[in-house]
Amino acid sequence: MADWSIAPVIDWLLHKGRLLASPDAVVGELCARVRAAGMPLDRVGFFFWTLHPQYFGVAMFWDGAQVKVLRGTRELLRSETYVNSPAARIRQGERVIRRRLERADCPLDWPVLAEIKAEGMTDYVIVEVLFSTGVRNAVSLATRRPGGFSEHDIAEVQQLLHPFALAMENFTNRELARTLLETYLGRISGSRVLDGQIQRGDGEEIEAVIWFSDLRDSTPLSRALGERAFLELLNEYFESTAGAVLEHGGEVLRFIGDASLAVFPIAAGGRGEARRAACARAIAAVRAARARGRAANERRSSSGLAAFSFGVGLHLGNVLYGNIGTASRLEFSVIGAAANETARIEALCKATGRDVVLSREVVDELGERWPSLGSFELAGVPRPFEVFALPESDARH
């Protein structure tokens, strides 16, 4: 089909395709439409750079039937797999690379070329997809057609690159915003901000299990270790505690020096089972934090590094969940008596020699026998609080 046209595909992309729910949905539909228009596509790869604390980019591969999405870790960025790849060459400034694989003298200068030639591909092209930010992404095309792509095929696809870049940049910008908000605010809080809750005072009253954890002996540790080593210890401690919260469906709201505040929200109108489920998740997170902390300390001990310990307080109550701060500098957090009480409950870890202290409100929802640690006066709280330990609590975990 030497006279096929990309114009209908571009029209679809600009008016309907860009409105699809996800980039992989766009990629799958786009590839199918390009092939139906007349381009002999058998394999397509899309390579996009991203800003993410764990991943440097996303790759999507279309095999003629479905799209496979892969995320590249930052370790992969330094690997031979990436360094010795056509996508890396595009990133470095090449705009178009073509290899006519069925020719006897075609150089197979990257491992991927030998792989796709063995699959019967006769031609391979990878081209730059430039975003408005200057980021060089890439799209690779391969065909099994004898003779490979025609010059008309390549010219038609070149017309598609700019509108495709516009559509995909819209997705990547939204994904970037979501990633940054979730990284710095948390999954639930980030989603609320992205959905428009951005004014001071925006928020709602929620019921939640509230978590407050604190690093033990942080001042002497920071003095003994120095700034860099103490920062590494802090990250391992937060990976143990906050990481366990996230693993069990909680929302980490704040890191306050060497402490963290988190919640396990209860669905609006949730009663009975919903409360028990939230309390059970919080208890599971505590136990996971203990296990993570033990494993981290074993690694640190084997390397001759200082160990760490921490305390956790859990409470159940109503808090206001929303935006607080100045008109131009806001924070999504929880406020209210229950949040303050949770911090006071955690402080009882030192007084009781326990690593975990629970309020009666939490214990009553779980319906088990928990060891009472007695009743205590909490600073700024008008009534005594009876607090409890986990059944298997040691003096220190």
C-alpha positions in Angstrom: 0.0 0.0 0.0 2.4 2.7 -1.3 -0.3 5.3 -1.2 -1.6 4.8 2.3 -2.2 7.9 4.5 -1.5 8.6 8.2 -4.0 11.5 8.2 -7.0 9.5 9.6 -4.8 8.2 12.4 -3.6 11.7 13.3 -7.2 13.0 13.3 -8.2 10.1 15.7 -5.3 10.8 18.0 -5.9 14.5 18.3 -9.7 14.2 18.8 -10.3 10.9 20.5 -7.1 9.0 21.2 -5.7 11.6 23.6 -8.9 11.2 25.7 -8.3 7.5 26.5 -7.8 6.5 30.1 -4.1 5.5 30.0 -1.0 5.8 27.8 -0.9 2.0 27.1 -4.5 2.2 25.9 -3.5 5.0 23.5 -0.4 3.0 22.4 -2.4 -0.2 21.7 -5.1 1.5 19.7 -2.7 3.7 17.9 -0.6 0.8 16.7 -3.6 -1.1 15.5 -4.9 1.9 13.6 -1.5 2.6 12.0 -1.2 -1.0 10.8 -4.8 -1.0 9.6 -4.0 2.2 7.6 -1.3 0.4 5.7 1.9 0.4 7.7 3.4 -3.1 8.0 4.0 -3.1 11.7 4.8 -6.2 13.6 6.6 -4.9 16.7 6.7 -1.4 18.3 8.6 -0.2 21.3 7.9 3.1 23.1 10.5 4.5 25.6 9.6 7.4 27.8 11.7 9.1 30.5 10.0 9.9 33.8 10.8 11.6 37.1 10.2 8.9 39.8 12.2 8.0 43.0 12.5 4.4 41.9 12.2 4.3 38.1 14.0 6.3 35.3 11.6 5.4 32.6 8.7 3.4 31.1 8.8 1.1 28.1 5.8 -0.2 26.3 6.0 -3.0 23.7 3.3 -3.8 21.2 3.5 -7.2 19.6 0.6 -6.9 17.2 -2.0 -8.0 19.8 -1.3 -6.4 23.2 0.8 -3.9 25.0 3.3 -4.9 27.7 4.4 -2.2 30.1 7.8 -2.3 31.8 9.3 0.1 34.3 13.1 0.6 34.3 14.7 0.8 37.7 17.6 3.2 38.3 19.9 0.3 38.6 19.0 -0.7 35.0 20.1 2.8 33.8 23.7 1.8 34.6 23.4 -1.7 33.2 24.9 -3.0 29.9 21.3 -3.8 28.8 20.5 -0.1 28.7 23.9 1.4 27.9 24.2 -0.9 24.9 20.8 -0.1 23.3 19.4 2.0 20.5 17.2 3.9 23.0 20.3 5.1 24.8 21.7 6.4 21.6 18.5 8.3 20.9 18.8 9.7 24.4 22.3 10.9 23.7 21.2 12.9 20.6 20.7 10.6 17.6 17.4 11.4 15.9 16.9 8.4 13.6 18.6 5.0 13.5 17.7 2.3 10.9 18.9 -1.2 10.4 17.8 -3.2 7.3 18.1 -6.6 9.0 17.6 -8.8 5.9 20.7 -7.4 4.2 23.8 -9.6 4.6 26.0 -6.6 5.5 23.6 -5.1 8.1 25.5 -4.5 11.4 23.9 -6.1 14.4 25.5 -3.6 16.7 23.0 -3.9 19.6 21.8 -7.2 21.1 18.1 -6.3 20.4 18.8 -6.4 16.7 20.0 -10.1 16.7 16.9 -10.9 18.9 14.4 -9.4 16.5 16.1 -10.7 13.4 15.8 -14.2 14.9 12.1 -13.5 15.2 11.9 -12.8 11.4 12.1 -9.0 11.4 13.5 -7.6 8.2 13.7 -3.9 9.1 14.1 -1.8 12.3 13.8 1.9 12.8 14.0 3.9 16.0 13.2 7.6 16.0 13.3 10.5 18.5 10.0 11.7 20.1 10.8 15.1 21.5 8.8 16.6 24.3 8.4 20.4 24.8 10.7 20.1 27.8 13.6 18.9 25.6 13.4 15.3 26.9 14.3 12.8 24.2 12.0 9.8 24.2 12.0 7.2 21.5 9.7 4.9 19.4 11.1 1.8 17.6 9.3 0.1 14.7 10.0 -3.3 13.2 8.4 -5.4 10.4 8.6 -8.9 8.9 7.6 -7.7 5.4 10.2 -8.7 2.8 12.0 -5.6 1.7 11.2 -3.8 5.0 9.6 -0.4 5.3 9.2 1.8 2.2 10.4 5.4 2.2 6.7 6.3 2.1 6.1 4.3 5.3 8.8 6.2 7.1 7.6 9.5 5.8 4.1 8.9 6.9 5.2 7.8 10.4 7.3 10.9 10.7 4.2 13.0 10.4 2.7 11.2 13.3 5.5 11.9 15.8 4.6 15.5 16.8 0.9 14.9 17.5 1.9 11.7 19.3 4.4 13.6 21.4 1.7 16.1 22.4 -0.7 13.3 23.4 1.9 11.4 25.4 3.3 14.5 27.1 -0.1 15.2 28.4 -0.2 11.7 30.0 3.4 11.9 31.3 2.8 15.3 32.8 -0.2 14.1 34.7 1.7 11.0 35.8 4.6 13.2 36.9 2.2 15.3 39.0 0.7 12.2 40.5 4.1 10.7 41.3 5.4 13.9 42.9 2.2 14.4 45.0 2.1 10.7 46.1 5.9 10.8 46.9 5.7 13.9 49.0 2.1 13.9 50.3 1.1 10.2 50.1 -1.3 8.3 47.9 -4.6 9.4 49.3 -3.6 13.0 50.0 -1.9 13.3 46.6 -5.0 12.2 44.8 -7.1 14.7 46.7 -4.8 17.5 45.8 -4.8 16.4 42.1 -8.6 16.3 42.2 -8.8 19.9 43.3 -8.6 20.1 47.1 -6.0 22.8 47.1 -7.5 25.6 49.2 -6.7 26.2 52.8 -9.5 24.8 54.9 -10.5 22.1 52.3 -11.0 18.9 54.2 -13.4 16.6 56.0 -13.8 14.9 59.3 -12.8 11.2 59.1 -12.5 8.3 61.6 -9.1 6.6 61.5 -6.6 4.5 63.3 -3.8 7.0 64.0 -0.1 5.9 64.1 2.7 7.9 65.6 6.2 6.4 65.7 9.5 7.9 67.0 13.1 6.9 66.8 14.8 6.1 70.1 18.0 7.9 71.2 18.2 10.0 68.1 20.2 12.8 69.6 23.1 10.6 70.8 23.0 8.6 67.6 23.2 11.7 65.4 26.2 13.0 67.4 28.0 9.6 67.3 27.4 8.8 63.7 27.7 12.2 61.9 25.2 13.6 59.4 25.6 11.3 56.5 25.6 8.0 58.5 22.7 9.2 60.6 20.8 10.1 57.4 21.3 6.5 56.2 20.1 5.2 59.6 17.0 7.4 59.4 16.1 6.1 56.0 16.4 2.5 57.2 14.3 3.3 60.2 11.6 5.0 58.1 11.7 2.1 55.6 11.0 -0.2 58.6 8.2 1.8 60.1 6.6 4.0 57.4 7.3 1.2 54.8 5.2 -1.2 56.9 2.4 1.4 57.1 2.3 1.7 53.3 2.5 -2.1 52.9 -0.6 -2.5 54.9 -2.8 0.2 53.3 -2.0 3.1 55.6 -1.3 6.7 54.6 1.9 8.3 55.8 1.1 12.0 56.3 4.2 13.5 57.7 7.8 12.9 58.6 8.5 15.1 61.6 12.3 15.0 62.2 12.7 11.4 63.3 9.0 10.7 63.9 6.2 9.9 61.5 2.4 10.4 61.5 0.2 8.1 59.6 -3.5 7.0 59.4 -5.5 4.0 58.5 -8.7 5.7 57.3 -12.1 4.1 58.0 -14.7 4.5 55.2 -17.4 7.1 55.9 -20.2 5.5 57.7 -18.0 2.5 58.5 -18.9 0.7 61.6 -18.1 -2.6 63.2 -16.2 -4.6 60.6 -14.7 -1.5 59.0 -13.2 -0.3 62.3 -11.9 -3.8 63.1 -10.3 -4.1 59.7 -8.5 -0.8 60.1 -7.3 -1.7 63.5 -6.2 -5.1 62.3 -4.2 -3.5 59.4 -2.5 -1.1 61.9 -1.5 -4.1 64.2 -0.2 -6.0 61.1 1.8 -2.9 60.2 3.3 -2.8 63.7 4.3 -6.4 63.5 5.8 -5.9 60.1 7.7 -2.8 61.3 9.2 -5.0 64.1 10.3 -7.6 61.6 11.7 -5.0 59.2 13.5 -3.4 62.0 15.1 -6.6 63.2 16.2 -7.5 59.6 17.7 -4.0 59.1 19.5 -4.2 62.4 20.9 -7.6 61.5 22.3 -6.1 58.3 23.7 -3.1 60.1 25.3 -5.3 62.8 27.0 -7.5 60.2 28.5 -4.3 58.7 29.6 -2.9 62.0 26.9 -0.2 62.0 24.8 1.1 64.9 21.4 -0.5 65.5 18.2 1.5 66.0 15.0 1.1 67.9 11.7 2.9 67.9 8.3 3.2 69.6 4.8 3.2 68.1 1.6 4.5 69.5 -1.8 3.6 68.0 -5.1 5.3 68.7 -8.6 5.4 67.2 -10.6 8.6 66.8 -12.0 11.4 64.7 -9.7 13.9 63.0 -10.0 16.7 60.5 -8.2 15.6 57.4 -7.4 18.5 55.0 -5.3 21.5 54.1 -3.6 23.6 56.8 -1.0 26.2 56.6 -0.6 29.7 55.1 -2.4 30.9 52.0 0.6 30.0 49.8 2.2 27.1 51.7 -0.1 24.3 52.6 0.2 20.8 54.0 -2.3 17.9 53.8 -2.5 16.5 57.3 -4.8 15.6 60.2 -5.6 17.8 63.2 -7.6 17.2 66.3 -7.5 15.9 69.8 -7.1 12.3 68.7 -4.0 13.1 66.7 -2.4 14.9 69.7 -3.4 12.0 72.0 -1.7 9.5 69.7 1.7 11.4 70.1 1.2 11.4 73.9 0.4 7.7 73.8 3.6 6.9 71.9 5.6 8.8 74.5 4.4 6.2 77.0 6.7 3.7 75.2 9.6 5.1 77.2 7.7 5.2 80.5 6.4 1.6 80.1 9.5 0.0 78.5 7.4 -1.1 75.6 8.0 -0.6 71.9 4.3 -0.5 71.1 1.5 1.1 73.1 -2.2 0.9 72.2 -5.2 2.9 73.3 -8.3 1.2 74.7 -10.2 2.5 71.7 -8.0 0.3 69.5 -8.0 -2.7 71.8 -11.8 -2.7 72.2 -12.3 -3.1 68.4 -10.0 -6.1 68.2 -11.9 -8.3 70.7 -8.8 -10.0 72.1 -7.2 -9.9 75.5 -4.4 -7.4 75.6 -2.0 -6.8 78.5 -3.0 -3.6 80.3 -0.1 -1.2 81.1 -2.3 0.9 83.5 -3.8 4.3 83.3 -1.7 7.4 82.7 -2.2 11.2 82.7 -1.3 12.6 79.3 -0.1 16.2 78.9 -2.9 18.5 77.9 -5.5 15.7 78.0 -8.3 16.1 80.6 -8.8 12.4 81.4 -6.5 9.4 82.2 -5.8 7.0 79.4 -5.6 3.3 79.9 -3.1 1.8 77.5 -2.2 -1.7 76.4 0.7 -3.6 75.0 0.8 -6.3 72.2 0.5 -9.7 73.7 4.0 -10.6 72.6 5.6 -7.3 73.3 9.1 -7.4 74.8 10.7 -4.6 76.8 12.5 -3.6 73.6 12.0 -5.2 70.1 
